[in-house]
Amino acid sequence: MIDQKKIEKFLAKQLNSELSEVFIVDCEDGSYELFNKYRVEPHPSGVFKVIPLTVTEEHIFSSKKNAFTWCIFDKYKKITETKRIEELDLLISSLDLIIAQQKKLLGKAKDNDTKLIFLAKLQEGKRKRTAMVNEINNYINISRHWQSSKFTNTQPK
C-alpha cells in the first residue's frame, strides 16, 4: 500500500524544486496557479487578475495569454518588460474601445468631411493597435521560448 503522506511530502518537495519552474495548475474554480508563485483569476467582466502569492499587489490583464506572459517575465525579474506588458495590455484594450467608438461615429456621420475625419481616426487607431499587438506578441513569443527551454534544460538569456 502506498503511503499518502509520503506521496504528499514527495510532491511538495518536487513543487519547491525544478518542477515549480514549469508548473501550471488549472484549478477547479477556473483560476490558475503558475510556478508556485502566482494566481491568475478570471473575472466575469472578462479580465484576468494576477495575484503574486508573496505580495499583496494585483495586476489586471485583458487576456489570459497576457497575464501568463507577465508572470513569466516577472518570474525572471524582468522589471522593465513586465511594466511594458502591463502598459501594452491596457493600451490595446483602450484602443479597442476607441476603434469601436470611431466605427460607430463613422456609421452615424452624414456628410463626407465628417466621414473622412472619423475614417482617418479609425485608421490611425488600427495602425497603433497593430504595432502594439506586434510588440506584445514579441513578449509572448519570448516567454514561450523561455518556458520551452525549461523542458530542454537550457536557461533563458
MARBA-3410 file (N, C-alpha, C, O; in Angstrom, 1 decimal):
157
0.8,-1.2,0.0,0.0,0.0,0.0,0.9,1.2,0.0,1.9,1.3,0.7 ~ 0.5,2.2,-0.8,1.3,3.5,-0.9,0.9,4.4,0.2,-0.3,4.7,0.4 ~ 1.9,4.9,0.9,1.6,5.9,2.0,1.3,7.2,1.4,2.1,7.9,0.7 ~ 0.1,7.8,1.7,-0.4,9.1,1.2,0.5,10.2,1.7,0.8,11.1,0.9 ~ 1.0,10.2,2.9,1.8,11.2,3.4,3.2,11.3,2.7,3.7,12.4,2.5
3.7,10.1,2.4,5.0,10.1,1.6,4.8,10.7,0.2,5.6,11.4,-0.2 ~ 3.7,10.4,-0.4,3.4,11.0,-1.7,3.2,12.5,-1.6,3.8,13.2,-2.4 ~ 2.5,13.0,-0.6,2.3,14.4,-0.4,3.6,15.1,-0.2,3.9,16.2,-0.7 ~ 4.5,14.5,0.7,5.8,15.0,1.0,6.7,15.1,-0.2,7.3,16.1,-0.5 ~ 6.6,14.0,-1.0,7.4,14.0,-2.3,6.9,15.1,-3.2,7.8,15.8,-3.8
5.6,15.2,-3.4,5.1,16.2,-4.3,5.4,17.6,-3.9,5.8,18.5,-4.7 ~ 5.3,17.9,-2.6,5.6,19.2,-2.0,7.1,19.5,-2.3,7.4,20.6,-2.6 ~ 8.0,18.5,-2.1,9.4,18.7,-2.3,9.7,19.0,-3.8,10.5,19.9,-4.1 ~ 9.0,18.3,-4.7,9.2,18.5,-6.1,8.7,19.8,-6.6,9.3,20.5,-7.4 ~ 7.5,20.3,-6.0,7.0,21.6,-6.3,7.9,22.7,-6.0,7.9,23.8,-6.6
8.6,22.5,-4.9,9.6,23.6,-4.5,10.9,23.5,-5.2,11.8,24.3,-4.9 ~ 11.1,22.5,-6.1,12.4,22.4,-6.8,12.2,22.8,-8.2,11.5,23.7,-8.5 ~ 12.8,22.0,-9.1,12.8,22.4,-10.6,11.4,22.3,-11.2,11.1,23.0,-12.1 ~ 10.5,21.4,-10.6,9.2,21.3,-11.2,8.4,22.6,-11.1,7.6,22.9,-11.9 ~ 8.7,23.4,-10.1,7.9,24.6,-9.9,8.3,25.6,-11.0,7.5,26.6,-11.2
9.4,25.4,-11.7,9.7,26.3,-12.8,8.8,26.2,-14.0,8.7,27.1,-14.8 ~ 8.1,25.0,-14.1,7.2,24.8,-15.3,5.8,24.5,-14.9,5.0,24.2,-15.7 ~ 5.5,24.5,-13.6,4.3,24.0,-13.0,3.1,25.0,-13.2,3.2,26.2,-12.7 ~ 2.1,24.7,-14.0,0.9,25.5,-14.2,-0.3,24.6,-13.8,-0.4,23.5,-14.5 ~ -1.1,25.0,-12.9,-2.2,24.2,-12.4,-3.5,24.9,-12.8,-3.7,26.1,-12.5
-4.4,24.2,-13.5,-5.7,24.6,-13.8,-6.6,24.3,-12.6,-7.0,23.1,-12.5 ~ -7.0,25.2,-11.8,-7.8,24.9,-10.6,-9.2,24.7,-10.9,-9.7,25.2,-12.0 ~ -9.9,24.0,-10.0,-11.4,23.7,-10.2,-12.2,25.0,-10.3,-13.3,25.0,-11.0 ~ -11.8,26.1,-9.6,-12.6,27.3,-9.6,-12.4,28.2,-10.9,-12.9,29.3,-11.0 ~ -11.6,27.7,-11.8,-11.4,28.4,-13.1,-10.1,29.3,-13.0,-9.7,29.8,-14.1
-9.5,29.3,-11.9,-8.2,30.1,-11.8,-7.1,29.2,-12.1,-7.2,28.0,-12.3 ~ -5.9,29.8,-12.2,-4.6,29.1,-12.5,-3.6,29.4,-11.5,-3.5,30.6,-11.0 ~ -2.7,28.5,-11.1,-1.6,28.7,-10.3,-0.4,28.5,-11.2,-0.2,27.4,-11.8 ~ 0.6,29.4,-11.2,1.7,29.3,-12.0,3.0,29.3,-11.2,3.2,30.2,-10.3 ~ 3.8,28.4,-11.3,5.2,28.3,-10.8,5.2,28.4,-9.2,6.2,28.8,-8.7
4.1,28.1,-8.6,4.0,28.1,-7.2,4.2,29.6,-6.7,4.6,29.8,-5.5 ~ 4.0,30.6,-7.6,4.3,32.0,-7.2,3.1,32.9,-7.5,3.0,34.0,-6.9 ~ 2.3,32.5,-8.5,1.2,33.4,-9.0,-0.1,32.7,-9.1,-0.2,31.5,-9.3 ~ -1.2,33.5,-8.9,-2.5,33.0,-9.1,-3.2,33.9,-10.1,-3.1,35.1,-10.0 ~ -3.7,33.3,-11.2,-4.4,34.1,-12.2,-5.9,33.7,-12.1,-6.3,32.6,-12.3
-6.7,34.8,-11.8,-8.1,34.5,-11.6,-8.9,35.2,-12.7,-8.8,36.4,-13.0 ~ -9.8,34.5,-13.4,-10.7,35.1,-14.4,-11.9,35.8,-13.7,-12.3,35.3,-12.6 ~ -12.4,36.9,-14.2,-13.5,37.6,-13.6,-14.6,37.7,-14.7,-14.4,37.6,-15.9 ~ -15.9,37.7,-14.2,-17.0,37.8,-15.1,-16.9,38.9,-16.1,-17.5,38.8,-17.2 ~ -16.3,40.0,-15.8,-16.1,41.1,-16.8,-15.2,40.8,-17.9,-15.2,41.5,-18.9
-14.5,39.6,-17.9,-13.7,39.2,-19.0,-12.2,39.5,-18.7,-11.4,39.1,-19.6 ~ -11.8,40.1,-17.6,-10.4,40.4,-17.4,-9.8,39.3,-16.5,-10.5,38.5,-15.9 ~ -8.5,39.3,-16.4,-7.8,38.3,-15.6,-6.9,39.0,-14.6,-6.2,39.9,-14.9 ~ -7.1,38.6,-13.3,-6.3,39.3,-12.3,-5.2,38.4,-11.9,-5.4,37.2,-11.6 ~ -3.9,38.9,-11.9,-2.8,38.2,-11.5,-2.4,38.6,-10.0,-2.3,39.8,-9.7
-2.3,37.6,-9.2,-2.0,37.9,-7.8,-0.7,37.1,-7.4,-0.8,35.9,-7.3 ~ 0.4,37.8,-7.3,1.6,37.1,-6.8,1.4,36.6,-5.4,0.8,37.4,-4.6 ~ 1.7,35.4,-5.1,1.4,34.8,-3.8,2.3,35.4,-2.7,1.9,35.1,-1.5 ~ 3.3,36.0,-3.0,4.2,36.5,-1.9,4.0,38.0,-1.6,4.5,38.4,-0.5 ~ 3.2,38.7,-2.3,2.9,40.1,-2.0,1.4,40.4,-2.2,0.7,39.5,-2.7
1.0,41.6,-1.8,-0.5,41.9,-1.8,-0.9,42.6,-3.1,-2.1,43.0,-3.2 ~ 0.0,42.9,-4.0,-0.4,43.6,-5.2,-1.2,42.8,-6.2,-1.1,41.5,-6.1 ~ -1.9,43.4,-7.0,-2.7,42.7,-8.1,-2.4,43.4,-9.4,-2.1,44.6,-9.5 ~ -2.5,42.7,-10.5,-2.3,43.2,-11.8,-3.5,42.7,-12.7,-3.8,41.5,-12.6 ~ -4.1,43.6,-13.5,-5.2,43.2,-14.3,-4.8,43.2,-15.7,-4.2,44.1,-16.2
-5.3,42.1,-16.4,-5.0,42.0,-17.9,-6.3,41.6,-18.6,-7.2,41.0,-18.1 ~ -6.3,41.9,-19.9,-7.5,41.7,-20.7,-7.5,40.3,-21.2,-8.6,39.8,-21.7 ~ -6.4,39.5,-21.2,-6.4,38.2,-21.7,-5.5,37.3,-20.8,-4.6,37.7,-20.1 ~ -5.8,36.0,-20.8,-5.1,35.0,-20.0,-3.6,34.9,-20.6,-2.7,34.8,-19.8 ~ -3.5,35.0,-21.9,-2.2,35.0,-22.5,-1.3,36.1,-22.0,-0.1,35.8,-21.7
-1.8,37.3,-22.0,-1.0,38.4,-21.5,-0.7,38.3,-20.0,0.4,38.6,-19.5 ~ -1.7,37.8,-19.2,-1.4,37.6,-17.8,-0.3,36.5,-17.6,0.6,36.7,-16.7 ~ -0.4,35.4,-18.3,0.7,34.4,-18.2,2.0,34.9,-18.6,3.1,34.7,-18.0 ~ 2.1,35.7,-19.7,3.3,36.3,-20.2,3.9,37.2,-19.1,5.1,37.2,-18.9 ~ 3.1,38.0,-18.5,3.5,38.9,-17.4,4.2,38.1,-16.3,5.2,38.4,-15.8
3.5,37.0,-15.9,4.0,36.1,-14.8,5.4,35.5,-15.2,6.3,35.5,-14.3 ~ 5.6,35.1,-16.4,6.9,34.5,-16.8,8.0,35.6,-16.8,9.0,35.3,-16.3 ~ 7.7,36.8,-17.3,8.7,37.9,-17.2,9.0,38.3,-15.8,10.1,38.6,-15.4 ~ 7.9,38.3,-14.9,8.1,38.6,-13.5,9.0,37.6,-12.8,9.8,37.9,-12.0 ~ 8.7,36.3,-13.2,9.5,35.2,-12.6,11.0,35.4,-12.9,11.8,35.1,-12.0
11.3,35.9,-14.0,12.7,36.1,-14.4,13.2,37.5,-14.0,14.3,38.0,-14.4 ~ 12.4,38.3,-13.2,12.7,39.6,-12.7,13.1,40.6,-13.8,14.0,41.4,-13.7 ~ 12.3,40.5,-14.9,12.4,41.5,-16.0,11.5,42.7,-15.7,10.4,42.7,-16.3 ~ 11.9,43.6,-14.9,11.0,44.6,-14.4,10.5,45.5,-15.5,9.3,45.8,-15.6 ~ 11.4,46.0,-16.3,11.1,46.9,-17.4,10.1,46.3,-18.3,9.1,46.9,-18.7
10.3,45.0,-18.6,9.4,44.3,-19.6,8.0,44.0,-18.9,7.0,44.1,-19.6 ~ 8.0,43.7,-17.6,6.7,43.5,-17.0,5.9,44.7,-17.0,4.7,44.7,-17.2 ~ 6.5,45.9,-16.8,5.8,47.1,-16.8,5.3,47.4,-18.2,4.1,47.9,-18.4 ~ 6.1,47.1,-19.2,5.7,47.4,-20.6,4.5,46.4,-21.0,3.6,46.8,-21.7 ~ 4.6,45.2,-20.6,3.5,44.2,-20.9,2.2,44.7,-20.3,1.1,44.7,-21.0
2.2,45.1,-19.1,1.0,45.7,-18.4,0.5,46.9,-19.2,-0.7,47.1,-19.4 ~ 1.4,47.8,-19.5,1.1,49.0,-20.2,0.5,48.7,-21.6,-0.5,49.3,-22.0 ~ 1.1,47.8,-22.4,0.6,47.4,-23.7,-0.8,46.8,-23.6,-1.7,47.1,-24.4 ~ -1.0,46.0,-22.6,-2.3,45.3,-22.4,-3.4,46.4,-22.2,-4.5,46.3,-22.8 ~ -3.1,47.4,-21.4,-4.0,48.4,-21.1,-4.3,49.3,-22.3,-5.4,49.7,-22.6
-3.2,49.7,-23.0,-3.3,50.5,-24.2,-4.1,49.8,-25.3,-4.9,50.4,-26.0 ~ -3.9,48.5,-25.5,-4.6,47.8,-26.5,-6.1,47.7,-26.2,-6.9,47.9,-27.1 ~ -6.4,47.5,-24.9,-7.8,47.5,-24.5,-8.5,48.9,-24.7,-9.6,49.0,-25.2 ~ -7.7,49.9,-24.4,-8.2,51.3,-24.6,-8.4,51.5,-26.1,-9.5,52.1,-26.5 ~ -7.5,51.1,-26.9,-7.6,51.3,-28.4,-8.8,50.6,-28.9,-9.5,51.0,-29.9
-9.1,49.4,-28.4,-10.2,48.6,-28.9,-11.5,49.4,-28.7,-12.4,49.4,-29.5 ~ -11.6,50.1,-27.5,-12.8,50.9,-27.2,-12.9,52.1,-28.1,-13.9,52.4,-28.7 ~ -11.7,52.7,-28.4,-11.7,53.9,-29.2,-12.1,53.5,-30.7,-12.8,54.2,-31.3 ~ -11.5,52.4,-31.1,-11.8,51.9,-32.5,-13.3,51.6,-32.6,-13.9,52.0,-33.7 ~ -13.9,51.0,-31.6,-15.3,50.7,-31.7,-16.2,51.9,-31.7,-17.1,52.0,-32.4
-15.7,52.9,-30.9,-16.4,54.2,-30.9,-16.3,54.9,-32.3,-17.3,55.5,-32.8 ~ -15.1,54.9,-32.8,-14.9,55.5,-34.1,-15.7,54.9,-35.2,-16.3,55.6,-36.1 ~ -15.9,53.6,-35.2,-16.7,52.8,-36.2,-18.2,53.3,-36.0,-18.8,53.5,-37.0 ~ -18.6,53.4,-34.8,-20.0,53.8,-34.6,-20.2,55.2,-35.1,-21.2,55.5,-35.7 ~ -19.3,56.1,-34.8,-19.4,57.5,-35.2,-19.4,57.6,-36.7,-20.1,58.4,-37.4
-18.5,56.8,-37.3,-18.4,56.8,-38.8,-19.7,56.4,-39.4,-20.1,56.9,-40.4 ~ -20.3,55.4,-38.9,-21.6,54.9,-39.4,-22.7,55.9,-39.2,-23.6,56.0,-40.1 ~ -22.6,56.8,-38.2,-23.7,57.8,-38.0,-23.4,59.1,-38.7,-24.3,59.9,-38.9 ~ -22.2,59.3,-39.3,-21.8,60.5,-39.9,-22.7,60.7,-41.2,-22.9,59.8,-41.9 ~ -23.1,62.0,-41.4,-23.9,62.3,-42.5,-23.1,62.9,-43.7,-23.4,62.5,-44.9
-22.2,63.8,-43.5,-21.5,64.4,-44.6,-20.1,63.8,-44.8,-19.6,63.2,-43.9 ~ -19.6,64.0,-46.0,-18.3,63.4,-46.4,-17.1,63.8,-45.5,-16.3,63.1,-45.2 ~ -17.1,65.1,-45.2,-16.0,65.7,-44.4,-15.9,65.0,-43.1,-14.8,64.6,-42.6 ~ -17.0,64.8,-42.4,-17.1,64.2,-41.1,-16.7,62.7,-41.2,-16.0,62.2,-40.4 ~ -17.2,62.1,-42.3,-16.8,60.7,-42.5,-15.3,60.5,-42.7,-14.7,59.6,-42.2
-14.7,61.4,-43.4,-13.3,61.4,-43.7,-12.5,61.5,-42.4,-11.5,60.9,-42.2 ~ -12.9,62.4,-41.5,-12.3,62.7,-40.2,-12.3,61.4,-39.4,-11.3,60.9,-38.9 ~ -13.5,60.8,-39.3,-13.7,59.6,-38.5,-12.9,58.4,-39.1,-12.4,57.6,-38.4 ~ -12.9,58.3,-40.4,-12.2,57.3,-41.1,-10.7,57.4,-40.8,-10.0,56.4,-40.6 ~ -10.1,58.7,-40.9,-8.7,58.9,-40.6,-8.4,58.5,-39.2,-7.4,57.9,-38.9
-9.2,58.9,-38.2,-9.0,58.5,-36.8,-9.1,57.0,-36.6,-8.3,56.4,-35.8 ~ -10.0,56.4,-37.3,-10.2,54.9,-37.2,-8.9,54.2,-37.8,-8.4,53.3,-37.1 ~ -8.4,54.7,-38.9,-7.2,54.1,-39.5,-6.0,54.3,-38.6,-5.2,53.4,-38.4 ~ -5.9,55.4,-38.0,-4.8,55.7,-37.0,-4.9,54.8,-35.8,-3.8,54.2,-35.4 ~ -6.0,54.6,-35.3,-6.2,53.7,-34.2,-5.9,52.3,-34.5,-5.2,51.6,-33.7
-6.3,51.8,-35.7,-6.0,50.5,-36.1,-4.5,50.3,-36.3,-3.9,49.2,-36.0 ~ -3.8,51.3,-36.9,-2.3,51.3,-37.1,-1.6,51.1,-35.7,-0.7,50.3,-35.6 ~ -2.0,52.0,-34.8,-1.4,51.9,-33.5,-1.6,50.6,-32.8,-0.7,50.0,-32.2 ~ -2.9,50.1,-32.9,-3.2,48.8,-32.3,-2.3,47.7,-32.9,-1.8,46.8,-32.1 ~ -2.2,47.7,-34.2,-1.4,46.6,-34.9,0.1,46.7,-34.3,0.6,45.6,-34.1
0.6,47.9,-34.2,2.0,48.0,-33.7,2.1,47.5,-32.3,3.1,46.8,-31.9 ~ 1.1,47.8,-31.4,1.2,47.3,-30.0,0.9,45.8,-29.9,1.6,45.2,-29.1 ~ 0.1,45.3,-30.8,-0.2,43.8,-30.8,1.1,43.1,-31.2,1.4,42.1,-30.6 ~ 1.8,43.7,-32.2,3.0,43.0,-32.6,4.1,43.1,-31.5,4.8,42.1,-31.3 ~ 4.1,44.2,-30.8,5.1,44.3,-29.7,4.8,43.3,-28.6,5.7,42.6,-28.1
3.5,43.2,-28.2,3.1,42.3,-27.1,3.3,40.8,-27.5,3.6,40.0,-26.7 ~ 3.1,40.6,-28.8,3.3,39.2,-29.4,4.8,38.8,-29.3,5.1,37.7,-29.1 ~ 5.6,39.8,-29.5,7.1,39.6,-29.3,7.4,39.1,-27.9,8.1,38.1,-27.7 ~ 6.8,39.8,-26.9,7.0,39.3,-25.5,6.4,37.9,-25.3,7.0,37.1,-24.5 ~ 5.2,37.7,-25.9,4.6,36.4,-25.7,5.5,35.3,-26.3,5.7,34.2,-25.7
6.1,35.5,-27.5,7.0,34.5,-28.1,8.3,34.3,-27.2,8.7,33.2,-27.1 ~ 8.8,35.4,-26.7,10.0,35.2,-25.8,9.6,34.4,-24.6,10.4,33.5,-24.2 ~ 8.5,34.6,-24.0,8.1,33.9,-22.8,7.9,32.4,-23.2,8.2,31.5,-22.4 ~ 7.3,32.1,-24.3,7.1,30.8,-24.8,8.5,30.1,-24.9,8.6,28.9,-24.6 ~ 9.4,30.8,-25.5,10.7,30.2,-25.7,11.4,29.9,-24.4,12.0,28.8,-24.2
11.2,30.8,-23.4,11.8,30.5,-22.1,11.2,29.3,-21.4,11.9,28.5,-20.9 ~ 9.9,29.2,-21.5,9.2,28.0,-20.9,9.6,26.8,-21.7,9.8,25.7,-21.0 ~ 9.7,26.8,-23.0,10.1,25.6,-23.7,11.5,25.2,-23.4,11.8,24.0,-23.3 ~ 12.4,26.2,-23.2,13.8,25.9,-22.8,13.9,25.2,-21.5,14.8,24.5,-21.3 ~ 12.9,25.4,-20.6,12.9,24.7,-19.3,12.7,23.2,-19.5,13.3,22.4,-18.7
12.0,22.8,-20.6,11.8,21.4,-20.8,13.0,20.7,-21.5,13.2,19.5,-21.4 ~ 13.9,21.6,-22.1,15.1,21.0,-22.7,16.4,21.3,-21.9,17.5,21.1,-22.3 ~ 16.1,21.8,-20.6,17.2,22.1,-19.7,18.2,23.2,-20.1,19.4,23.1,-19.8 ~ 17.7,24.2,-20.9,18.6,25.3,-21.2,18.0,26.5,-20.5,16.8,26.6,-20.4 ~ 18.9,27.4,-20.1,18.4,28.6,-19.4,18.1,29.7,-20.4,18.8,29.9,-21.4
17.1,30.6,-20.0,16.8,31.7,-20.9,17.9,32.8,-20.8,18.7,32.8,-19.8 ~ 18.0,33.6,-21.8,19.1,34.6,-21.8,18.4,36.0,-21.6,19.2,37.0,-21.6
END
